[in-house]
Amino acid sequence: MLVLKSILRNMVRVGTLTVIDAKGKPYVFAGESGPAVTIRLHDRRIPWGLALMPSLAAGEGYMDGRLTVDGGTIYDFLALMSQNMEVGGLNRIQAIWEITGSFFKRFQQFNPAGRAKKNVAHHYDLSSDLYELFLDRDKQYSCAYFVSPETDLETAQEHKKRHLAAKLLISPGQRILDIGSGWGGMGLYLARKTGAFITGVTLSEEQLQVSQERAEKEGLADQVAFHLRDYRAQTGTFDRIVSVGMFEHVGVGFYPHYFGKMKELLADNGIAVLHTIGRSGPPNVTDPWIRKYIFPGGYVPSLSEVTPVIERSGLVITDIEFIGPHYARTVRAWRKRFRANWNKVREIYDERFCRMWEFYLASSEIAFRHLGLTVFQIQMAHSHMAVPPTRDYISRLENKIGETAYEKSGIA
């Protein structure tokens, strides 16, 4: 406890953290007025882990029941720690680990086709029943778009799809490529609303099966085709390209391949929109617990790592929007639904899985609230002339898309 005490004494500047060690001895660390949280450590080794690799030790400790929160949730503990990190930054040991991790960054994100498929399966080929317990009805697993404080998750996810559709400026009959098509919600939405023809590609066999079944059930199989295919293997020419929540799995070393392929596939007068989690600050490394248990091979980029590659690809950036606060609300809704369905998740997997997933959702929400994560929506084209000179077309098309489906009247 000696090293951990020294770190916490300097770190806790807001609120009060009480740590009860394996012998039952309490240690209190207090700063200015703020939330009070008590954690209990159930073995003698975990203080060393929290001192040296706090995220990994806290996550594994919570999963295994070796770290518990008295009278609260793991979210309360992580929120208190992140608020203090906002104030004081990383401690010296954490900073050293981040610098060390940066040397292995490219290796950790090395995602050739075979490895990329394996990494995707780790997360997205989990039981569909799991995702149905906390996602919206359309199984949108990306940032929603809340147009008011009263907007619920279901409506906000519809607004996200509508917002992206408006930025794509789709005309009936156009060909659209959906890179990372997931459970099919985005592609099916675009088909219903715009009369376009959709090609969706995913590396998840579980998601592919669900999306193909949905296309058949909705009578859109002649308009929407989903494939188990790496984006690098896609051929053809598309009027529009959309990619939502997939870019986080590409890896920095493959960004030139990604945007080079996008340029190759995009028609001369085409428009592409990329929706991805990003960092508000400079480049960093993937959290070690997230990399080990949730998203192997994953990485959240800074804008400075993305825009130069787009420029070198020959594509032109025509619009960038930041919607990070919307993801904090999205993940909070997921976390509440997940906790409400805890027993059902435990029937699918086990108690340790439930704690792992709760830690993932709680830490993700906190990262968007306190630790600088955001969401980029980047619109690209071969020429600035592909989109209108002012942004009011987005709200105009959103209204039109929301009011009518293609079958009644086209949007363009």
N, C-alpha and C positions, 0 to 999 in steps of 0.2 A: 504493500500500500504506500510505501514511502515515496516512490516516484510518482504514482498517480495522485497522491495528495499534493505534491508540489505543483503538478500541472493544473489540477482543478483549483488550487488556491489562486493561481494567476489568471485562470480562464474565466471563472464565474464572476462576472461583473454585474449581471442582471439576474434577479430572482434568487432562489435558494435551492441548492441541491444537497440532499442528505443521502450519504452512501453508507449502507450497513454491510459490513464485511462478513466473511464466512463464520466468524466467531460471534457474530451478533453485535459487534461494536460499531456505534454510529460515528460518522464524520460529517460535519456540517460545513458547507461552503456557501457563503452568502455575499451578494452584491447589493445593488440598488433594488428598490421595491420592484417585485415582479412575481411570476408564478413560483410555486414551491412544489418540488417533486422529490419523492423518495424512491431510490432503487435499492435492491437487495442482491448482493453477490453471494452465490451459493457454493463456490469453491475458491481455493486459495490462489489459483493460477490466473483467474480472469483479470485481476488488477494489472498484471503485467501486459496482458493483451490489450486492455483499454489504454494503457500508457503508450504502447508501441504502435499498434494498428487499431485505433479506436473503432472505425466503422466495421471492420471484419470481426473484431472481438465482440462488439455489441450485438451485431446481427447473429453470429453463431451462438453467443451466449443466450440471447432471447429465444432463438429456435430450440435450443436444447434445454431450456428451463433453468439455466445456470445464472441468468440475470432476469429478475422480475421487477415489476413496478408496483409499489404498494399504493393502493387506493387510487390508481390511475391507469393510463394506457401507455404503451410504448411510444405513441405519438407525443404524449406530454413530455416524456424524457427527451426525445429527439428535438422537439420544438425548443425546449429550454437550451439545449446545447447549441443548436443552430443560431438562436438569437444571440448567444454569447460569442459565437464565431463571427457573426456580423459585426459585433462591436470590436472584438479584439483580434480577429483573424486567426490563422492557424498557429498552434504552438510550434516550438522549434523541431520537435521530433516528427510531427505531422509534415512540416515543410520539407524535412529531409527525405521522408518517404515519397512525397510527391515528386521531388527532383529525381530521386532514384527511379521511380516508376516511369518517368518521361523517357528514359533511355530504352525502355522495353515497349514503348507505346506502339510502334509500327508492327512489332511482332504480335502483340496482343490483338491487333486489329487486322491481322493478315487473313483475308477472307476470299480465297479462291473459290471457285464454284462448289467443289465438294465440301469444303469446310463450311462455307456459307450455309449450305443446306442442312448440315448437321447442327450448326448453331441455331438456325431457325427452328428446327424440330425440337430442340431443348425447351423452347418456350411456347411456340405456337401449336405444337402437336400435342399439347396437354388436352385433357378431356374438354369437349365443347360444352359439356354440362357445367364445368367450372366457370367459364366465361359468361354463360347465361345467367349465373347467379349474381353478377355485379355489373355487367354492361347494360346498355340500353337494348331495346327490342331488336334494333338493326345490327347489334354487335359491332358498334363503332369503337375501335380500340385506339383512339387518338384524341387530341384536344378538341373539345366541343367549343361552341361559340355562343356565349351568353349575351343576349342583346339587352337584358334588363336584370335587376336583382331578383325578380320573381321567376325568371325562366328556369324550368326544370331540365333535368338531364336529357330526357327524350327530345324535347323541343330544341335544346341547344345543339344536339347532334344533327338534327335536321337543318338548323341554321348553318352549321359548319359546312355541310354538303352544298347547301344553297350558295354560300359565300364563295366556295371554290368553283362551283359551276359558273357563277357570274364572272369570275376572273378568267375563266377559260373561253368566254365569248363563243359558245358553241352554236352552230347552225345544224338544222336537221340533216341527217344523212352523212355527217362527217364521221371520220374514223378516229377513235380515241384509244390510246394505250394507257392502261392503269398499271403502273409498276408497283408491285406489292399490294395486290388486290384484296388480300385478307379474306374475310367471309363474304365478300361480294357486294357489300352495301353501297359503296360509292359507285361502282360500275352500274349496278341495277338502278340506282337513283338517276344517274345521268341518262340512261336509256329511257326510263319512264318520262323524264322531264323534258328531254331535248330531242328525242328521235334520232340520236346518234347511234353508231355501231361501236360496241366496246370490245376490246381485247384486254383481258386481265391476266397478269402473270404473278405467280406466287411460288415459294419454295416449300410451303407447308402442305403436306398431303391431307391433313385434317381440314384445313381451311378450304382447300380445293374441292373436297367432297361436298362440304356444306354449300359453297358458292354455286357449284354446278346444280345441286338439288334445288336451290332457291331459284335459279334461272328457269329451270323446267317448271317448277311449281307456279311461278309468276307468268308463265307463257312468254318468256323473253329469250328462250334458248336460240332463236334464229337471229337475235339482235346482239346478244352478249355471249362471248366465249371466254371461258377461264381455262388457263393452262398451268401445268406444273413445269415451270420454265425459269431459268435464270435470266435476268434482264440482258445479260451479255450475249445470250443466244437468240434474242429476238431479232427478227428481220422485218422489212417492209417500210412503208411510209405512213405517217399518221398526222392528221390535221391538228390534233391536240394530244398532249401527254400530261398526265397527272400522277403524282406519287405522294402518298400520304403515310407517314409513320414508317417508312421503309429505309430512308436514307441513313438512319442511326445504325444500321447493320452493314453499311458499305465498307467503312474503314477509310482513313485518310489516304492511305497508299493507293486506293482504288478510285479516288475522286476523279482523276483524269479519264479513267475508263468509263465511269458513270456518265459524266457530262459529254464526253466524246461520243458515247453511244446515243445519248439523248439528241445531240446535234445531228447525228447520222439518220436517226429515225424521224425527226421532225420535218414536216413539209416546209417549203420555202416561206410560206405565209403563215406558218403554224405558231401556236402558243403552248408553252409548257408551264406548269405550276408545281413547285416543290413545297411540301408542307413537312417540316421536320423540327424536332426538339433541337435547341441550340443553347449556347452559353452567351450571357451578356458580357462577360469579360474575356480575357485572353485565353488561348488554348490551355488545356489541362489534361488530366488523365482520367480514365474511367474508374469510378469507385471500386475498390477491390472486392467488396462483398457483392455488389451488383454484377460485376464481371464473372464471379465464381458461381453464383447461384441463380441469377435471373437472365442476364443477357451476355453470354459468352461471345466475344468478338465485337461487342457493341461499343459505340463511341458517340458522344454528343459534341458536335463541333462548335467552334467560335465562327462568327461571320468572316473573320479574317482568314480562316482556313478554307472557306467555300468560295467567296467572290473572286479571288484571283484565278482559281481553277476554271470558273465559268468564263471569265474574260479570255483566258488562254484557249478555251475550247472553240471560241468564235461566236458563242451565243451572247446575246445582249440582255442585261438585266433591265426589265421594264417597270418593276414594282417590287418593293419589299415591305412587308407588314409584320409587326411583332405583336403576338397575342398571348404572351406567357401567362398573365394573370388568369386567363381563361382555363389554363391547364390546372392551376391550383384548385379551382372550383370543380373541374372535371374529376380529378383524382380524389378529392374529398367525397364527392358523390359515390365514386366506386368504393372507397374505403368504408363508408357507412353501409352500403349494400352488402359488402363482403362480411362485415361484422354481424349484420343482421342474419346472414345465412351461414354462419360459422359451422353449425352442426351439420348442415347439408354438405359443406365442403369437406368436413372431417369424414363423412361417410364415403366420399369419393377417394380421398387420400388418407391423411392422418393428422393428428394434433400438431406435429412438428411442421408439416406442410402449411397448416393454417397460420402458425406463428411466423413462418418464413414469408408467406404472402402478405400478412399484415405488416411486417417490417418493411417489405418492399413498397407497399402502397403508402405507408406513413412517411418513409424517408423520401419518396418521390414527391409527395405533396409539399413537404418541408423544403425540398430543393427549389421548387418553384416559388415558394413564399419568401424564403430567406437566403438562399445560397446561389442566386444568380442564373438559374435555368430559365429559359424562355422558349418561344416557338417562333420560327421564321416561316413565313409564306413568301417564297421568291418566285416571281413571274418572269419568264424568259421568252425570247423570240430570236429570230435571225435578224430582225430589224425593229427599231422603235416604231416604225410605221404600222406594225401589226396590231397595235392597241390604240385606243383613243388617247388624245393628249391630256385629258383630265379624268380624274377618278370617279366622277359622278355616275359613270356608266355602271359601276359595280352595284350601287344601291338601286339604280333603275332596273337592272336585270334581276337582282335579288327579288324585288317586288313582283316582277313578271313571272319568274320561275315559281315563286311561292303561291301565286294565285292560280296557276293553271298547269296542267300536264300537257305534253306534246300532242297527245291524242285529240285534245280539244282545239289547241292552236299552238303553233310553234313559238319559240321565244325570240327568234332572230328575224 
